[in-house]
Amino acid sequence: MFKIRQRNCMLIVTALVLAPCIVILMVMGPELSTEQSLTQRLAECHMRLQYLESMYRARQEDVSLLSQYLGQIQIVSRNVTGANAPPSPPPPPLPVINLLDGLSPEARQLLKNASHISRGGSGANGSLVHGQNIRLPNAYHFLPHLLDDAGSLRPAYLQSKGRSDVSIVLGVPTVRREKQSYLLGTLHNLIENMNDEEQNETLIIVYIGETDLEAVQLIARQIEASFEQYLDSGLIDIIAPAPSYYPNFERLRITLNDPLERVKWRSKQNLDFAYLMAYAHSKGTFYVQLEDDILTKRQFITTMKKFALIKSALTKPDQPAWFVLDFCQLGFIGKMFKSAELPYLITYFQMFYNDKPVDWLLTYFIESKVCRTDKDQKHCNQEKAKYWQHFRKSLFQHIGTSSSLKGKVQKLKDKQFGSKVPQYYAHTHNPPALVKSNIAPYKNYILKRAYRGESYFWGLLPQPGDLVQIIFERPTQLRRYLFRSGNSEHPSDRFYNTTVELLPADTLSENSSVWSNFNTTTDGYLVVGAFDSLGVAEGQLDAKIGAIKELRLHVHSDSENWALLSEIELQEWGSDPKSEVNAAKPRFVAGS
C-alpha cells in the first residue's frame, strides 16, 4: 500500500513539474517561430537593400560618365569655336564615344533622345569647370583589345524578355562540344526541380561562349525547340558575346607551365565567367554559378535562398559577412554570391584571366581579403571559413565526362551530393504483354526487365527500321503512355527520330475521326507521337481509338549513340493515375 501511495505521489509531482514546462513551450513555441521568421525577413530585406544600393551605384556611374561626356563636348565645342569654325559642333572624338560605351542602355537612350546639350554653367563663375577628371582603371585597361572594336562589349546574340529583380540568377555557360552536349538535359533538370513559385523568382542565363554566330544560333534554336514556353515566360535568357570580346588567344603568355591549349581554355573560361556575371549583375539579389553538365535536387532554389538568408541573419554586426556560399564541392559549381559584390570578382577575373584557372582565382581572392602574412595556413583557413561557407550537403552533381577542353575526360563526382541519382524509374503494373526488339541489348539490360520495372533497357546503335514492340496479351485500352530515354550516366543515349505507333484491335470505320487526327503507316499503325529533343515521348490517347493490340517504337534514322529506355509507363483506362500503384519508383544501379 505504501509503495502504491509513493508511486502516486511521484506521478503527481512529475505532472506538477512538467505541466508548467508544457504550457511555457506551447506559449513560447509560436513566439520563437515568429522571431525566427522575422529574423529571416530582416535578412532578406538587408540583402535586397544591398542589391538596390548596387543599382544606385550603377546610376551614379552613369551620372559621372555623362558629366565627363558633357565636359569633353564643351571643350571640343570651345576649341572649334575658337578656331572660327562653323557653329555646329563636329562629331565627338573617339575617347568620348568609348566613354559612352560605359553607360547603361537606359542612360545611352536618354542621351540619344536629348535634342541638345545645355551650355549653362554650374561653377562659381557661372561656367563649367574645365579641369580633366582622373580616370580610374576599367575593363579597357585590363583588356585593351576591347578598344579595337566599339561593339566588343555588345552581345552578338541576346534573347531575353527583360526579367529582372528576381531572388536568384543561375548562370549556365556552355560551348559547342565535340562528343556530346549535356545542356538540354541540365536545363530540363533545373526546371523540373523548381515549383511554380521558384520559377517566378528565378532567372536562368545561358551564356554561349562561341565566336561563330552559326554555332551560337544552332545552340539557341535547340533551346528554343525544347524550352519555348520558358523563353516566352522570361525564365530563360540566352546571350553570346561579340567575337571581338576575346583577345588573340595565340598570343597569351604561357603560365603555370601549361600547354598553350590549356592556357587558352582556362583563360577563355575566366573571360566567359566575367561576361556572364557582368550581364547577371543587375538581374537579381543572388547569383549562382553553374555548369552545363550538372544535376540538382528538388526545391534547390528554396533551399539555397533559405540558407543564404539564415547565414545573413546570424551574422552579428562585429562579424564579417559571407562572400560565397558553397552548394557543391567541385570546382566553381554551385557557388552563390551577392549580386552587389559581383563587380569585385569580375574585375579580379579580368586582371588575372591569363594567369590561373577560375576556381583558383576565387580561392586567391578570398585569401587576399582575409589571410595575413604573419599568420600560418591554419589561421588563414579559419578566416576563409568565415567568408566561404558550405552547405551541409551538396545540391549539385557533376555528370559530364567529356570536357569542353579537347581530349580532357572529367569523371569527378561530388561525394557530398548524397544518394546516387536514379538511373531509371520503375513502373511495376504495366499491362501484361510480350515485349521484343531487334535492337541488340547490352549485357543484362534487356527490354523484358525494363518493362517489368526491374532495370532499364540499353541497346546498341539503333538503325532505320528497328522496332521496340509491346504486344499485349489481350486487347488493352490505354489512357496514357510515357517513354523516357537516356539517364544521368548516359544522357545522350536517347531515341532520336523515333515515333510511337499503335495497332487498334478492331478495324476502325472509314468515318472515324481518328483517321483525321493521326497519320498512318503502310502496315496500318497509327502514329500517335514521337520522341522530343529531350528524349521523352508521352501523350494522352483518344478513347475513340478503342482497344489496342500492339504499341511500338519505330526508329527512322541511324544514331551515333546507343539507346537507353529509363522509364516505360502505360496507363489503362479505368486505372487511377494518382494511385501509388502507378507512381514512378526511382531505382539506383551500382554501376552501368
RATANOR-V893126 format. One record per backbone hydrogen bond with DSSP energy under -1.0 kcal/mol. NH is the residue of the N-H (numbers start at 0). CO is the residue of the C=O. Records with the same first field share a line. If there is no record, write none. Layout:
# RATANOR-V893126
NH = CO / CO
This chain:
# RATANOR-V893126
4 = 0
5 = 1
6 = 2
7 = 3
8 = 4
9 = 5
10 = 6
11 = 7
12 = 8
13 = 9
14 = 10
15 = 11
16 = 12
17 = 13
18 = 14
21 = 17
22 = 18
23 = 19
24 = 20
25 = 21
26 = 22
27 = 23
28 = 24
31 = 27
32 = 28
33 = 29
34 = 30
35 = 31
36 = 32
37 = 33
38 = 34
39 = 35
40 = 36
41 = 37
42 = 38
43 = 39
44 = 40
45 = 41
46 = 42
47 = 43
48 = 44
49 = 45
50 = 46
51 = 47
52 = 48
53 = 49
54 = 50
55 = 51
56 = 52
57 = 53
58 = 54
59 = 55
60 = 56
61 = 57
62 = 58
63 = 59
64 = 60
65 = 61
66 = 62
67 = 63
68 = 64
69 = 65
70 = 66
71 = 67
72 = 68
73 = 69
74 = 70
75 = 71
76 = 72
77 = 73
78 = 74
79 = 75
80 = 76
81 = 77
83 = 80
84 = 79
96 = 92
97 = 93
98 = 94
99 = 95
100 = 96
101 = 98
102 = 99
107 = 103
108 = 104
109 = 105
110 = 106
111 = 107
112 = 108
125 = 122
140 = 137
141 = 137
142 = 138
145 = 142
146 = 143
147 = 144
148 = 145
151 = 148
153 = 150
155 = 239
156 = 239
158 = 237
165 = 282
166 = 200
167 = 200
168 = 285
169 = 202
170 = 287
171 = 204
173 = 206
185 = 181
186 = 182
187 = 183
188 = 184
189 = 185
190 = 186
191 = 187
192 = 188
193 = 190
198 = 194
199 = 195
201 = 198
202 = 167
203 = 234
204 = 169
205 = 236
206 = 171
207 = 238
208 = 173
209 = 207
215 = 211
216 = 212
217 = 213
218 = 214
219 = 215
220 = 216
221 = 217
222 = 218
223 = 219
224 = 220
225 = 221
226 = 222
230 = 226
231 = 227
232 = 228
234 = 229
235 = 229
236 = 203
237 = 158
238 = 205
239 = 156
244 = 241
245 = 242
248 = 246
250 = 247
251 = 248
257 = 254
262 = 258
263 = 259
264 = 260
265 = 261
266 = 262
267 = 263
268 = 264
269 = 265
270 = 266
271 = 267
272 = 268
273 = 269
274 = 270
275 = 271
276 = 272
277 = 273
278 = 274
279 = 275
280 = 276
282 = 279
284 = 165
285 = 166
286 = 336
287 = 168
288 = 334
289 = 170
294 = 396
298 = 192
299 = 296
302 = 298
303 = 299
304 = 300
305 = 301
306 = 302
307 = 303
308 = 304
309 = 305
310 = 306
311 = 307
312 = 308
313 = 309
318 = 315
322 = 386
323 = 386
324 = 335
325 = 388
326 = 333
332 = 329
333 = 288
334 = 288
335 = 324
336 = 286
338 = 284
340 = 337
341 = 338
345 = 341
346 = 342
347 = 343
348 = 344
349 = 345
350 = 346
351 = 347
354 = 351
355 = 351
360 = 356
361 = 357
362 = 358
363 = 359
364 = 360
365 = 361
366 = 362
367 = 363
368 = 364
369 = 365
370 = 366
374 = 371
379 = 375
380 = 376
381 = 377
382 = 378
383 = 379
384 = 380
387 = 383
388 = 323
390 = 325
393 = 415
394 = 326
396 = 294
398 = 292
399 = 292
402 = 407
407 = 404
409 = 400
416 = 413
422 = 586
423 = 586
424 = 565
425 = 584
433 = 470
435 = 468
437 = 466
441 = 457
444 = 441
445 = 443
449 = 445
450 = 446
451 = 447
453 = 448
456 = 564
457 = 444
458 = 562
459 = 439
464 = 554
465 = 462
467 = 552
468 = 435
469 = 550
470 = 433
471 = 548
472 = 431
475 = 547
478 = 570
479 = 570
480 = 538
481 = 568
482 = 536
483 = 566
484 = 534
485 = 563
492 = 489
493 = 491
498 = 553
499 = 528
500 = 551
501 = 525
502 = 549
504 = 546
511 = 508
514 = 511
517 = 513
520 = 524
523 = 520
525 = 501
526 = 518
527 = 499
528 = 499
530 = 497
531 = 535
534 = 531
536 = 482
538 = 480
540 = 478
544 = 541
545 = 542
547 = 475
548 = 502
549 = 502
550 = 469
551 = 500
552 = 467
553 = 498
554 = 465
555 = 496
558 = 461
562 = 458
563 = 492
564 = 456
565 = 483
566 = 483
568 = 481
570 = 479
572 = 476
574 = 571
578 = 575
584 = 425
586 = 423
